[in-house]
Amino acid sequence: DISNNSSSEFCESLIDTRLKREIIMHSAGEIKHLEQQLNQIDNLKYVVAQPKLDSTKVDELEEKLAFQSSEVRSFHAQVVQLVEVYSTTMEAISRQLIEWDKKI
């Protein structure tokens, strides 16, 4: 009776092992896809692990942004002024060249 019992347990174990193997082989593509997704998640853990900004740091960054925005607006205004002066100068030179051409 003991050998019969162990034989039936062995058969069930073998069937279970074969069934598990078939399930794994049948699901190989899905398992591989799941593995890739888990790897992607693992690669992105650093994003979640970033330290949170405290209000002091946020305030500092906002001040820097405001300063930089002011500097950019000032620089833009200077560039616009330079372009206007350049355009006026080029127009004056063109008119002068036309006058000289008429005299020749």
Contact map, one row per residue, 1 for C-alpha under 8 A:
11111000000000000000000000000000000000000000000000000000000000000000000000000000000000000000000000000000
11111100000000000000000000000000000000000000000000000000000000000000000000000000000000000000000000000000
11111110000000000000000000000000000000000000000000000000000000000000000000000000000000000000000000000000
11111111000000000000000000000000000000000000000000000000000000000000000000000000000000000000000000000000
11111111100000000000000000000000000000000000000000000000000000000000000000000000000000000000000000000000
01111111110000000000000000000000000000000000000000000000000000000000000000000000000000000000000000000000
00111111111000000000000000000000000000000000000000000000000000000000000000000000000000000000000000000000
00011111111100000000000000000000000000000000000000000000000000000000000000000000000000000000000000000000
00001111111110000000000000000000000000000000000000000000000000000000000000000000000000000000000000000000
00000111111111000000000000000000000000000000000000000000000000000000000000000000000000000000000000000000
00000011111111100000000000000000000000000000000000000000000000000000000000000000000000000000000000000000
00000001111111110000000000000000000000000000000000000000000000000000000000000000000000000000000000000000
00000000111111111000000000000000000000000000000000000000000000000000000000000000000000000000000000000000
00000000011111111100000000000000000000000000000000000000000000000000000000000000000000000000000000000000
00000000001111111110000000000000000000000000000000000000000000000000000000000000000000000000000000000000
00000000000111111111000000000000000000000000000000000000000000000000000000000000000000000000000000000000
00000000000011111111100000000000000000000000000000000000000000000000000000000000000000000000000000000000
00000000000001111111110000000000000000000000000000000000000000000000000000000000000000000000000000000000
00000000000000111111111000000000000000000000000000000000000000000000000000000000000000000000000000000000
00000000000000011111111100000000000000000000000000000000000000000000000000000000000000000000000000000000
00000000000000001111111110000000000000000000000000000000000000000000000000000000000000000000000000000000
00000000000000000111111111000000000000000000000000000000000000000000000000000000000000000000000000000000
00000000000000000011111111100000000000000000000000000000000000000000000000000000000000000000000000000000
00000000000000000001111111110000000000000000000000000000000000000000000000000000000000000000000000000000
00000000000000000000111111110000000000000000000000000000000000000000000000000000000000000000000000000000
00000000000000000000011111111000000000000000000000000000000000000000000000000000000000000000000000000000
00000000000000000000001111111110000000000000000000000000000000000000000000000000000000000000000000000000
00000000000000000000000111111111000000000000000000000000000000000000000000000000000000000000000000000000
00000000000000000000000001111111100000000000000000000000000000000000000000000000000000000000000000000000
00000000000000000000000000111111110000000000000000000000000000000000000000000000000000000000000000000000
00000000000000000000000000111111111000000000000000000000000000000000000000000000000000000000000000000000
00000000000000000000000000011111111100000000000000000000000000000000000000000000000000000000000000000000
00000000000000000000000000001111111110000000000000000000000000000000000000000000000000000000000000000000
00000000000000000000000000000111111111000000000000000000000000000000000000000000000000000000000000000000
00000000000000000000000000000011111111100000000000000000000000000000000000000000000000000000000000000000
00000000000000000000000000000001111111110000000000000000000000000000000000000000000000000000000000000000
00000000000000000000000000000000111111111000000000000000000000000000000000000000000000000000000000000000
00000000000000000000000000000000011111111100000000000000000000000000000000000000000000000000000000000000
00000000000000000000000000000000001111111110000000000000000000000000000000000000000000000000000000000000
00000000000000000000000000000000000111111111000000000000000000000000000000000000000000000000000000000000
00000000000000000000000000000000000011111111100000000000000000000000000000000000000000000000000000000000
00000000000000000000000000000000000001111111100000000000000000000000000000000000000000000000000000000000
00000000000000000000000000000000000000111111110000000000000000000000000000000000000000000000000000000000
00000000000000000000000000000000000000011111111100000000000000000000000000000000000000000000000000000000
00000000000000000000000000000000000000001111111110000000000000000000000000000000000000000000000000000000
00000000000000000000000000000000000000000011111111000000000000000000000000000000000000000000000000000000
00000000000000000000000000000000000000000001111111000000000000000000000000000000000000000000000000000000
00000000000000000000000000000000000000000001111111000000000000000000000000000000000000000000000000000000
00000000000000000000000000000000000000000000111111100000000000000000000000000000000000000000000000000000
00000000000000000000000000000000000000000000011111110000000000000000000000000000000000000000000000000000
00000000000000000000000000000000000000000000000011111000000000000000000000000000000000000000000000000000
00000000000000000000000000000000000000000000000001111100000000000000000000000000000000000000000000000000
00000000000000000000000000000000000000000000000000111110110000000000000000000000000000000000000000000000
00000000000000000000000000000000000000000000000000011111110000000000000000000000000000000000000000000000
00000000000000000000000000000000000000000000000000001111111000000000000000000000000000000000000000000000
00000000000000000000000000000000000000000000000000000111111100000000000000000000000000000000000000000000
00000000000000000000000000000000000000000000000000001111111110000000000000000000000000000000000000000000
00000000000000000000000000000000000000000000000000001111111111000000000000000000000000000000000000000000
00000000000000000000000000000000000000000000000000000011111111100000000000000000000000000000000000000000
00000000000000000000000000000000000000000000000000000001111111110000000000000000000000000000000000000000
00000000000000000000000000000000000000000000000000000000111111111000000000000000000000000000000000000000
00000000000000000000000000000000000000000000000000000000011111111100000000000000000000000000000000000000
00000000000000000000000000000000000000000000000000000000001111111110000000000000000000000000000000000000
00000000000000000000000000000000000000000000000000000000000111111111000000000000000000000000000000000000
00000000000000000000000000000000000000000000000000000000000011111111100000000000000000000000000000000000
00000000000000000000000000000000000000000000000000000000000001111111110000000000000000000000000000000000
00000000000000000000000000000000000000000000000000000000000000111111111000000000000000000000000000000000
00000000000000000000000000000000000000000000000000000000000000011111111100000000000000000000000000000000
00000000000000000000000000000000000000000000000000000000000000001111111110000000000000000000000000000000
00000000000000000000000000000000000000000000000000000000000000000111111111000000000000000000000000000000
00000000000000000000000000000000000000000000000000000000000000000011111111100000000000000000000000000000
00000000000000000000000000000000000000000000000000000000000000000001111111110000000000000000000000000000
00000000000000000000000000000000000000000000000000000000000000000000111111111000000000000000000000000000
00000000000000000000000000000000000000000000000000000000000000000000011111111100000000000000000000000000
00000000000000000000000000000000000000000000000000000000000000000000001111111110000000000000000000000000
00000000000000000000000000000000000000000000000000000000000000000000000111111111000000000000000000000000
00000000000000000000000000000000000000000000000000000000000000000000000011111111100000000000000000000000
00000000000000000000000000000000000000000000000000000000000000000000000001111111110000000000000000000000
00000000000000000000000000000000000000000000000000000000000000000000000000111111111000000000000000000000
00000000000000000000000000000000000000000000000000000000000000000000000000011111111100000000000000000000
00000000000000000000000000000000000000000000000000000000000000000000000000001111111110000000000000000000
00000000000000000000000000000000000000000000000000000000000000000000000000000111111111000000000000000000
00000000000000000000000000000000000000000000000000000000000000000000000000000011111111100000000000000000
00000000000000000000000000000000000000000000000000000000000000000000000000000001111111110000000000000000
00000000000000000000000000000000000000000000000000000000000000000000000000000000111111111000000000000000
00000000000000000000000000000000000000000000000000000000000000000000000000000000011111111100000000000000
00000000000000000000000000000000000000000000000000000000000000000000000000000000001111111110000000000000
00000000000000000000000000000000000000000000000000000000000000000000000000000000000111111111000000000000
00000000000000000000000000000000000000000000000000000000000000000000000000000000000011111111100000000000
00000000000000000000000000000000000000000000000000000000000000000000000000000000000001111111110000000000
00000000000000000000000000000000000000000000000000000000000000000000000000000000000000111111111000000000
00000000000000000000000000000000000000000000000000000000000000000000000000000000000000011111111100000000
00000000000000000000000000000000000000000000000000000000000000000000000000000000000000001111111110000000
00000000000000000000000000000000000000000000000000000000000000000000000000000000000000000111111111000000
00000000000000000000000000000000000000000000000000000000000000000000000000000000000000000011111111100000
00000000000000000000000000000000000000000000000000000000000000000000000000000000000000000001111111110000
00000000000000000000000000000000000000000000000000000000000000000000000000000000000000000000111111111000
00000000000000000000000000000000000000000000000000000000000000000000000000000000000000000000011111111100
00000000000000000000000000000000000000000000000000000000000000000000000000000000000000000000001111111110
00000000000000000000000000000000000000000000000000000000000000000000000000000000000000000000000111111111
00000000000000000000000000000000000000000000000000000000000000000000000000000000000000000000000011111111
00000000000000000000000000000000000000000000000000000000000000000000000000000000000000000000000001111111
00000000000000000000000000000000000000000000000000000000000000000000000000000000000000000000000000111111
00000000000000000000000000000000000000000000000000000000000000000000000000000000000000000000000000011111
